Amino acid sequence: MMCNWKMFTAVLALILMLSACDEAGENEQSGGTGEDSSLAAQANIIGNEDDPGDLVSEPYYYGADEIVHDFDPEAMLHAGEKASYFFASEPEDVTFYPEEAAVKRIGRFIEYKDTYYLSYTCSGVSFLMTGDKAEAVMVSNGGAYADNQQGWVGVLINGELTKRIQLSPGEETYTLYEGDELKNAEIAIVKLSENQMACTGIKSISCHASRIAPKFRKERQIEFIGDSITCGYGNEAESPADGFDSAQENGLLTYGYMTAENLGMEPMITAISGIGLISDYTGTVGIKEDYLLMPQVYDNSDTNFEMRRGFDELTPWDFRKESDIIVINLGTNDYSYTGRNEDLQLEFENAYYKFLGQVRGKNPDAMIICTMGIMGAELFDEIENAAIRYKEDFGDENIFVMKFDYQSEEDGYGGDYHPTAATHRKAAEKLTGFIRELENRGDSE
C-alpha cells in the first residue's frame, strides 16, 4: 500500500518505546529468544540524530488484531480480518492503492497497469474515514466511442449519493469529499455507468484523516446477470426519444441494487447492454449477432475490457466469494433473434439449460432465480422449461422461476423504452418479496 503522512506524535512514540522496554524486560526474565516483537519494533522506532531523545515512528498500517486497539477501541468495529488500519492522534495526509486490505471491494474488477478498474455497473470500493478530505486519482477513456458514452461514478457517504462525477479522458484527480470532519464515515466510489462504455479506473485514493479502515463486507452476496435492463440503461431519461446516454444511466436506481439494499446483501452485477445467450440484440429475426454473449463473459473478470485491448488470454474471475443468491434476467435480446420461430426458441431454451449448468458450477450452493418480463416475456416459457429440465436432470431444488411485471405507461418509459427508476423500484419490491418468501419457507421446513 502506498502511503505518506507525518510521523506519529512524540507522546505515542514514548508509549511505544515504553512498550518495547517492558517486552524486552519480559524476554530477559523469561529466557525468551531475544526477538523484539513489540509494537515499537513493528513500527520501526528510530531516533533523531540531532536529538536522540526525539523518537518518531516510520509510517505503518496496523493489522486488525494488533495493539493499536489499546489506543483506538473502535478499530475492531470497522477493520476486517487482515485489514490495514491507519490511526493517528491528528489528521495526516494518507495515500493508498485500493487493494483488498485497504478497502472493501464491491463487484467484479480487473487490475491493469497499476490501476484498479471497476468492471460492471455498481462495482466499486468503500472505506471508513475520520477526516475532512478525500480524493481519488482516476483514469478513463471517456467518450472514446461516442460523446454520450462517458464514464460516470457516484460518491456515497454513509450510503447516500452525495456527488456524481463525469470522468474526463485520461488521468485526473477528483475530490470525493471536502468539508467538516467526518467521524467513521463510509465513503464509497461506485460505477454508475455500464461496462462496455468508458472504462473506470482508480489509481490511488488520498485522504486527510486520522483514521482509515476498510468496511466489513456484508455476510451475504446477491448477483444479477443481465442485459441493458439490469445495467439501468436510460432509467433517468425523460422520454424514450432520449435514446442512450450514460449521463442518464444510474446503477443505484436499478432493481438489482435496490433489491440488494432491501435484503442487506452485497450487490454484484454482471450485465452488458444488448447481450444475450445465443444472440445479442439484432434488428432482423434469424440474423444472429454474437460478438459477445453471456456464456463468454460470465467466467471472466472483464471480457469486454481485455478483448478491446487485444489480450490473447482473458483473466478468469476467481469467484472468491460465492454468491448466496443469483438472479438471471436474460432473453429480451435473444427474442430479437428468435422471434416466434419455434426452432430458434428451442435453441434459446437449450442454451439457457446449458448456462444454468455453467452458473451452478461456479456457485454450487446458491439459490438461482430465473426471471424475465420487464420489457416483455416472450421467451419466459422457454426459460421455465429449461429450469424444470435442469432441476429434474440434476435433482437441483435450489432453482426457481419468477416473472416480472411488464412496465406500465403510468411509470413512464426511459431511454429507448427501457424501464424508468420507478419501474425498477417496483421490480425490486416484487423480487425482494419473492426472495423473502422463499427464505421464510426454507426456515419453516
CORLINFEN-V271943 format. One record per residue. N is the residue number from 1. SS is DSSP state (h for helix, s for strand, l for the rest). D_CENTER is the distance of its C-alpha to the mean C-alpha in Angstrom with 1 decimal. Layout:
BEGIN
n:N ss:SS d_center:D_CENTER
n:N ss:SS d_center:D_CENTER
END
This chain:
BEGIN
n:1 ss:l d_center:20.1
n:2 ss:l d_center:22.0
n:3 ss:l d_center:23.7
n:4 ss:l d_center:26.8
n:5 ss:l d_center:28.4
n:6 ss:l d_center:31.9
n:7 ss:l d_center:33.4
n:8 ss:l d_center:33.5
n:9 ss:l d_center:36.5
n:10 ss:h d_center:39.8
n:11 ss:h d_center:39.8
n:12 ss:h d_center:36.7
n:13 ss:h d_center:38.2
n:14 ss:h d_center:41.4
n:15 ss:h d_center:39.7
n:16 ss:h d_center:38.0
n:17 ss:h d_center:41.4
n:18 ss:h d_center:43.1
n:19 ss:h d_center:40.5
n:20 ss:h d_center:41.2
n:21 ss:h d_center:44.9
n:22 ss:h d_center:44.7
n:23 ss:h d_center:42.9
n:24 ss:h d_center:45.3
n:25 ss:h d_center:48.1
n:26 ss:h d_center:46.7
n:27 ss:h d_center:46.4
n:28 ss:h d_center:49.9
n:29 ss:h d_center:51.3
n:30 ss:h d_center:49.5
n:31 ss:l d_center:50.2
n:32 ss:l d_center:46.5
n:33 ss:l d_center:45.4
n:34 ss:l d_center:45.5
n:35 ss:l d_center:41.8
n:36 ss:l d_center:40.3
n:37 ss:l d_center:37.0
n:38 ss:l d_center:37.0
n:39 ss:h d_center:34.2
n:40 ss:h d_center:36.6
n:41 ss:h d_center:36.7
n:42 ss:h d_center:32.9
n:43 ss:l d_center:32.6
n:44 ss:l d_center:35.4
n:45 ss:s d_center:37.9
n:46 ss:s d_center:40.2
n:47 ss:s d_center:43.4
n:48 ss:l d_center:44.3
n:49 ss:l d_center:47.2
n:50 ss:l d_center:48.9
n:51 ss:l d_center:48.6
n:52 ss:l d_center:48.1
n:53 ss:l d_center:47.6
n:54 ss:l d_center:44.5
n:55 ss:s d_center:41.7
n:56 ss:s d_center:38.1
n:57 ss:s d_center:35.0
n:58 ss:l d_center:32.8
n:59 ss:l d_center:29.1
n:60 ss:l d_center:27.3
n:61 ss:l d_center:24.0
n:62 ss:s d_center:24.9
n:63 ss:s d_center:23.5
n:64 ss:l d_center:22.7
n:65 ss:l d_center:26.0
n:66 ss:l d_center:28.3
n:67 ss:h d_center:31.1
n:68 ss:h d_center:29.2
n:69 ss:h d_center:28.9
n:70 ss:h d_center:32.6
n:71 ss:l d_center:31.9
n:72 ss:l d_center:28.6
n:73 ss:l d_center:28.6
n:74 ss:l d_center:25.3
n:75 ss:h d_center:23.5
n:76 ss:h d_center:23.1
n:77 ss:h d_center:21.6
n:78 ss:h d_center:18.6
n:79 ss:l d_center:18.3
n:80 ss:l d_center:17.0
n:81 ss:l d_center:19.0
n:82 ss:l d_center:19.7
n:83 ss:l d_center:17.8
n:84 ss:s d_center:19.3
n:85 ss:s d_center:20.9
n:86 ss:s d_center:23.0
n:87 ss:s d_center:25.9
n:88 ss:s d_center:28.9
n:89 ss:s d_center:31.6
n:90 ss:s d_center:31.2
n:91 ss:s d_center:28.3
n:92 ss:s d_center:27.8
n:93 ss:s d_center:26.1
n:94 ss:s d_center:23.2
n:95 ss:s d_center:21.1
n:96 ss:s d_center:18.4
n:97 ss:l d_center:16.0
n:98 ss:l d_center:12.4
n:99 ss:l d_center:13.2
n:100 ss:l d_center:12.0
n:101 ss:l d_center:15.2
n:102 ss:l d_center:14.6
n:103 ss:l d_center:11.1
n:104 ss:s d_center:8.5
n:105 ss:s d_center:5.7
n:106 ss:s d_center:2.3
n:107 ss:l d_center:2.7
n:108 ss:l d_center:5.9
n:109 ss:s d_center:7.7
n:110 ss:s d_center:11.4
n:111 ss:s d_center:13.8
n:112 ss:l d_center:17.0
n:113 ss:l d_center:19.9
n:114 ss:l d_center:18.5
n:115 ss:l d_center:15.5
n:116 ss:s d_center:11.7
n:117 ss:s d_center:10.6
n:118 ss:s d_center:7.4
n:119 ss:l d_center:8.4
n:120 ss:l d_center:7.8
n:121 ss:l d_center:8.0
n:122 ss:l d_center:5.6
n:123 ss:l d_center:3.0
n:124 ss:s d_center:4.2
n:125 ss:s d_center:6.5
n:126 ss:s d_center:9.1
n:127 ss:s d_center:12.6
n:128 ss:s d_center:15.9
n:129 ss:s d_center:18.9
n:130 ss:s d_center:22.5
n:131 ss:s d_center:23.7
n:132 ss:s d_center:24.7
n:133 ss:s d_center:22.7
n:134 ss:s d_center:19.4
n:135 ss:s d_center:18.8
n:136 ss:s d_center:16.7
n:137 ss:s d_center:18.1
n:138 ss:s d_center:16.2
n:139 ss:s d_center:17.4
n:140 ss:s d_center:17.6
n:141 ss:l d_center:20.1
n:142 ss:l d_center:20.1
n:143 ss:l d_center:22.9
n:144 ss:l d_center:23.6
n:145 ss:l d_center:24.2
n:146 ss:l d_center:25.3
n:147 ss:l d_center:25.5
n:148 ss:l d_center:23.5
n:149 ss:l d_center:20.5
n:150 ss:l d_center:19.3
n:151 ss:l d_center:15.7
n:152 ss:s d_center:14.5
n:153 ss:s d_center:12.0
n:154 ss:s d_center:12.4
n:155 ss:s d_center:13.2
n:156 ss:s d_center:13.0
n:157 ss:s d_center:15.6
n:158 ss:l d_center:15.8
n:159 ss:l d_center:13.7
n:160 ss:s d_center:16.0
n:161 ss:s d_center:15.4
n:162 ss:s d_center:18.0
n:163 ss:s d_center:17.7
n:164 ss:s d_center:16.8
n:165 ss:s d_center:17.2
n:166 ss:s d_center:18.5
n:167 ss:l d_center:18.1
n:168 ss:l d_center:21.4
n:169 ss:l d_center:22.3
n:170 ss:s d_center:22.4
n:171 ss:s d_center:21.4
n:172 ss:s d_center:21.6
n:173 ss:s d_center:21.0
n:174 ss:s d_center:19.5
n:175 ss:s d_center:20.2
n:176 ss:s d_center:17.5
n:177 ss:s d_center:20.1
n:178 ss:s d_center:23.8
n:179 ss:s d_center:26.3
n:180 ss:s d_center:27.5
n:181 ss:s d_center:26.2
n:182 ss:s d_center:23.2
n:183 ss:s d_center:23.6
n:184 ss:s d_center:20.7
n:185 ss:s d_center:18.4
n:186 ss:s d_center:14.6
n:187 ss:s d_center:13.4
n:188 ss:s d_center:9.9
n:189 ss:s d_center:9.2
n:190 ss:s d_center:7.2
n:191 ss:s d_center:8.2
n:192 ss:l d_center:10.9
n:193 ss:l d_center:12.7
n:194 ss:l d_center:12.4
n:195 ss:l d_center:12.3
n:196 ss:l d_center:16.1
n:197 ss:l d_center:17.1
n:198 ss:l d_center:16.8
n:199 ss:l d_center:14.5
n:200 ss:l d_center:12.4
n:201 ss:s d_center:12.9
n:202 ss:s d_center:13.0
n:203 ss:s d_center:16.3
n:204 ss:s d_center:16.8
n:205 ss:s d_center:16.5
n:206 ss:s d_center:19.9
n:207 ss:s d_center:21.0
n:208 ss:s d_center:24.5
n:209 ss:s d_center:24.0
n:210 ss:s d_center:25.8
n:211 ss:s d_center:22.9
n:212 ss:s d_center:19.3
n:213 ss:s d_center:17.2
n:214 ss:s d_center:13.7
n:215 ss:l d_center:12.9
n:216 ss:l d_center:13.5
n:217 ss:l d_center:10.9
n:218 ss:l d_center:12.1
n:219 ss:l d_center:14.5
n:220 ss:l d_center:13.3
n:221 ss:s d_center:10.5
n:222 ss:s d_center:11.1
n:223 ss:s d_center:10.4
n:224 ss:s d_center:11.8
n:225 ss:s d_center:13.7
n:226 ss:s d_center:15.6
n:227 ss:l d_center:17.2
n:228 ss:h d_center:17.7
n:229 ss:h d_center:18.0
n:230 ss:h d_center:14.4
n:231 ss:h d_center:13.3
n:232 ss:l d_center:15.4
n:233 ss:l d_center:18.1
n:234 ss:l d_center:20.8
n:235 ss:l d_center:19.8
n:236 ss:l d_center:21.2
n:237 ss:l d_center:24.2
n:238 ss:l d_center:27.6
n:239 ss:l d_center:29.2
n:240 ss:h d_center:28.9
n:241 ss:h d_center:30.9
n:242 ss:h d_center:28.1
n:243 ss:l d_center:26.6
n:244 ss:l d_center:23.2
n:245 ss:l d_center:22.0
n:246 ss:h d_center:18.4
n:247 ss:h d_center:19.7
n:248 ss:h d_center:20.1
n:249 ss:l d_center:16.7
n:250 ss:l d_center:14.4
n:251 ss:h d_center:11.1
n:252 ss:h d_center:11.6
n:253 ss:h d_center:14.9
n:254 ss:l d_center:14.2
n:255 ss:h d_center:15.5
n:256 ss:h d_center:12.4
n:257 ss:h d_center:10.5
n:258 ss:h d_center:13.9
n:259 ss:h d_center:14.7
n:260 ss:h d_center:11.8
n:261 ss:h d_center:13.2
n:262 ss:h d_center:16.6
n:263 ss:h d_center:16.2
n:264 ss:l d_center:14.4
n:265 ss:l d_center:11.7
n:266 ss:s d_center:8.0
n:267 ss:s d_center:6.7
n:268 ss:s d_center:5.9
n:269 ss:s d_center:7.8
n:270 ss:s d_center:10.1
n:271 ss:s d_center:12.6
n:272 ss:l d_center:15.2
n:273 ss:l d_center:18.0
n:274 ss:l d_center:21.4
n:275 ss:l d_center:20.3
n:276 ss:l d_center:22.4
n:277 ss:l d_center:23.6
n:278 ss:l d_center:27.0
n:279 ss:l d_center:26.9
n:280 ss:l d_center:24.8
n:281 ss:l d_center:26.3
n:282 ss:l d_center:29.9
n:283 ss:l d_center:32.7
n:284 ss:l d_center:35.3
n:285 ss:l d_center:35.6
n:286 ss:l d_center:36.2
n:287 ss:l d_center:34.9
n:288 ss:l d_center:31.7
n:289 ss:l d_center:28.9
n:290 ss:l d_center:26.9
n:291 ss:l d_center:25.4
n:292 ss:l d_center:21.9
n:293 ss:l d_center:21.6
n:294 ss:h d_center:18.8
n:295 ss:h d_center:20.6
n:296 ss:h d_center:20.4
n:297 ss:h d_center:16.7
n:298 ss:l d_center:15.4
n:299 ss:l d_center:16.4
n:300 ss:s d_center:15.1
n:301 ss:l d_center:12.1
n:302 ss:l d_center:12.9
n:303 ss:h d_center:16.5
n:304 ss:h d_center:17.0
n:305 ss:h d_center:16.2
n:306 ss:h d_center:18.6
n:307 ss:h d_center:21.2
n:308 ss:h d_center:21.7
n:309 ss:l d_center:22.4
n:310 ss:l d_center:24.9
n:311 ss:l d_center:23.5
n:312 ss:l d_center:25.9
n:313 ss:l d_center:23.5
n:314 ss:l d_center:19.9
n:315 ss:l d_center:17.4
n:316 ss:s d_center:16.7
n:317 ss:l d_center:13.4
n:318 ss:l d_center:14.4
n:319 ss:l d_center:13.0
n:320 ss:l d_center:13.0
n:321 ss:l d_center:11.9
n:322 ss:l d_center:13.8
n:323 ss:l d_center:12.7
n:324 ss:l d_center:15.4
n:325 ss:s d_center:15.5
n:326 ss:s d_center:15.0
n:327 ss:s d_center:16.1
n:328 ss:s d_center:17.7
n:329 ss:s d_center:18.8
n:330 ss:l d_center:20.7
n:331 ss:l d_center:24.4
n:332 ss:h d_center:24.8
n:333 ss:h d_center:25.0
n:334 ss:h d_center:27.0
n:335 ss:h d_center:29.6
n:336 ss:h d_center:30.4
n:337 ss:h d_center:31.6
n:338 ss:h d_center:33.2
n:339 ss:l d_center:34.8
n:340 ss:l d_center:37.4
n:341 ss:l d_center:38.4
n:342 ss:h d_center:38.6
n:343 ss:h d_center:38.4
n:344 ss:h d_center:35.2
n:345 ss:h d_center:33.7
n:346 ss:h d_center:34.7
n:347 ss:h d_center:32.9
n:348 ss:h d_center:29.7
n:349 ss:h d_center:30.4
n:350 ss:h d_center:30.9
n:351 ss:h d_center:27.8
n:352 ss:h d_center:25.8
n:353 ss:h d_center:27.6
n:354 ss:h d_center:26.7
n:355 ss:h d_center:23.0
n:356 ss:h d_center:23.0
n:357 ss:h d_center:24.4
n:358 ss:h d_center:21.7
n:359 ss:h d_center:18.9
n:360 ss:h d_center:21.1
n:361 ss:h d_center:21.8
n:362 ss:h d_center:18.2
n:363 ss:l d_center:17.8
n:364 ss:l d_center:21.4
n:365 ss:l d_center:21.0
n:366 ss:l d_center:18.6
n:367 ss:s d_center:20.0
n:368 ss:s d_center:19.8
n:369 ss:s d_center:20.5
n:370 ss:s d_center:22.0
n:371 ss:s d_center:22.3
n:372 ss:s d_center:23.5
n:373 ss:s d_center:25.7
n:374 ss:l d_center:24.2
n:375 ss:l d_center:25.8
n:376 ss:s d_center:28.3
n:377 ss:l d_center:28.8
n:378 ss:l d_center:31.3
n:379 ss:l d_center:29.8
n:380 ss:h d_center:29.0
n:381 ss:h d_center:32.1
n:382 ss:h d_center:31.1
n:383 ss:h d_center:27.7
n:384 ss:h d_center:29.6
n:385 ss:h d_center:32.2
n:386 ss:h d_center:29.7
n:387 ss:h d_center:28.0
n:388 ss:h d_center:31.5
n:389 ss:h d_center:32.7
n:390 ss:h d_center:29.8
n:391 ss:h d_center:30.3
n:392 ss:h d_center:34.0
n:393 ss:h d_center:33.9
n:394 ss:h d_center:31.6
n:395 ss:l d_center:32.2
n:396 ss:l d_center:28.6
n:397 ss:l d_center:28.7
n:398 ss:l d_center:25.0
n:399 ss:s d_center:24.5
n:400 ss:s d_center:25.1
n:401 ss:s d_center:25.7
n:402 ss:s d_center:25.2
n:403 ss:s d_center:26.3
n:404 ss:l d_center:24.7
n:405 ss:l d_center:27.3
n:406 ss:l d_center:28.1
n:407 ss:l d_center:27.2
n:408 ss:l d_center:30.2
n:409 ss:h d_center:32.1
n:410 ss:h d_center:32.1
n:411 ss:h d_center:28.4
n:412 ss:l d_center:28.9
n:413 ss:l d_center:27.3
n:414 ss:l d_center:24.6
n:415 ss:h d_center:24.8
n:416 ss:h d_center:26.8
n:417 ss:h d_center:27.1
n:418 ss:l d_center:23.5
n:419 ss:l d_center:22.5
n:420 ss:l d_center:22.4
n:421 ss:h d_center:20.2
n:422 ss:h d_center:23.1
n:423 ss:h d_center:23.0
n:424 ss:h d_center:19.3
n:425 ss:h d_center:20.1
n:426 ss:h d_center:23.0
n:427 ss:h d_center:21.1
n:428 ss:h d_center:18.6
n:429 ss:h d_center:21.7
n:430 ss:h d_center:23.2
n:431 ss:h d_center:20.4
n:432 ss:h d_center:19.8
n:433 ss:h d_center:23.6
n:434 ss:h d_center:23.8
n:435 ss:h d_center:21.3
n:436 ss:h d_center:23.1
n:437 ss:h d_center:26.3
n:438 ss:h d_center:25.4
n:439 ss:h d_center:24.3
n:440 ss:h d_center:27.3
n:441 ss:h d_center:29.5
n:442 ss:h d_center:28.2
n:443 ss:h d_center:29.0
n:444 ss:h d_center:32.5
n:445 ss:l d_center:33.4
END
